[in-house]
Amino acid sequence: MRSLTDFWRHLTSDDDVSQELAMPTAIPARDIEAREGRGSADMLAIQVVRRRVFHEEQGFIGASVTDHDDPRSFQALATVPVPPDLPETFPPDLVVAGRLVVSVGRLTMGQGPGSEAQITWVATLPEYRGAGAGAAVMRLMLRAADEAGATTVRLSAQGHAIPFYRRLGFIAIGAPYDIRGMSHQLMSRWRGSDLD
Ligand SMILES: CC(C)(COP(=O)(O)OP(=O)(O)OC[C@H]1O[C@@H](n2cnc3c(N)ncnc32)[C@H](O)[C@@H]1OP(=O)(O)O)[C@@H](O)C(=O)NCCC(=O)NCCS
């Protein structure tokens, strides 16, 4: 079995993996399930997705893909059925309870009632984008925020993702700013904004 490092190297190399990975974007919406992530297997899969997207794909962060807010946060993930032709280059840690984890996000509540919650670490595996998995993860977190009584939810959107968040009821606050050379935009959503 390949190591995780080999897996990522394989995914990001320019050799003939494009065919192998050009698979599952045509996933029916009914096959996407969003749920809360709990326990070590979920957390491991969540970190694999984070590392794949923010470290290996974007080079936005180092190899560390966890922080002190993880244990107290609501972790959301979206899964799809494991395709029969899943390349063996996908790390087995992405398969939890017989399904493939493809999208993740984290909701961290503020302290006290009526306070602001924050969403971070939103990512979908590149091979599964555009199928609705990211929106499913976001809706789950927004419902959890509403239920927990958060007045507002804020996030720092990468520039390219602003339209994605707008569709979910977020509006831009203030001017864009740079984080490690990448344009970001503070966005907020008020409690009870429509969820499709
Ligand atoms: C942003 C991201 C999480 C979206 O995940 P996804 O699973 O592809 O999103 P979905 O398929 O659920 O898309 C939901 C809707 O948003 C739209 N959308 C998604 N990404 C978009 C983008 N970058 N620009 C414009 N629209 C976008 C989709 O077209 C879809 O619209 P529809 O409902 O009309 O079909 C994903 O592109 C990603 O992981 N990007 C890299 C990491 C990143 O930028 N994370 C966010 C950090 S702030």
The ligand as a Gaussian input file, in Angstrom:
#p B3LYP/6-31G(d) Opt

LIG

0 1
 C      -15.055000      26.292000      -2.544000
 C      -15.290000      24.783000      -2.541000
 C      -15.286000      24.291000      -1.111000
 C      -16.659000      24.490000      -3.180000
 O      -16.931000      23.104000      -2.997000
 P      -17.822000      22.269000      -4.052000
 O      -18.089000      20.955000      -3.441000
 O      -17.197000      22.294000      -5.384000
 O      -19.127000      23.185000      -4.103000
 P      -20.570000      22.756000      -4.634000
 O      -20.427000      21.760000      -5.718000
 O      -21.418000      22.397000      -3.484000
 O      -21.069000      24.125000      -5.249000
 C      -22.242000      24.751000      -4.793000
 C      -22.562000      25.887000      -5.740000
 O      -21.526000      26.869000      -5.681000
 C      -20.947000      27.032000      -6.966000
 N      -19.518000      27.165000      -6.794000
 C      -18.698000      26.306000      -6.169000
 N      -17.433000      26.759000      -6.198000
 C      -17.490000      27.937000      -6.890000
 C      -16.528000      28.898000      -7.245000
 N      -15.234000      28.775000      -6.931000
 N      -16.944000      29.981000      -7.944000
 C      -18.246000      30.136000      -8.273000
 N      -19.216000      29.266000      -7.940000
 C      -18.837000      28.192000      -7.267000
 C      -21.287000      25.769000      -7.714000
 O      -21.326000      26.003000      -9.110000
 C      -22.634000      25.420000      -7.180000
 O      -23.625000      26.205000      -7.799000
 P      -25.049000      25.567000      -8.174000
 O      -25.682000      25.252000      -6.857000
 O      -25.741000      26.628000      -8.939000
 O      -24.739000      24.355000      -8.979000
 C      -14.221000      24.038000      -3.388000
 O      -14.142000      24.660000      -4.644000
 C      -12.843000      23.988000      -2.754000
 O      -12.549000      23.108000      -1.943000
 N      -11.962000      24.929000      -3.148000
 C      -10.602000      24.956000      -2.648000
 C      -10.547000      25.291000      -1.175000
 C      -11.298000      26.550000      -0.850000
 O      -11.258000      27.531000      -1.568000
 N      -12.021000      26.513000       0.282000
 C      -12.744000      27.651000       0.759000
 C      -11.815000      28.463000       1.588000
 S      -12.589000      29.987000       2.085000

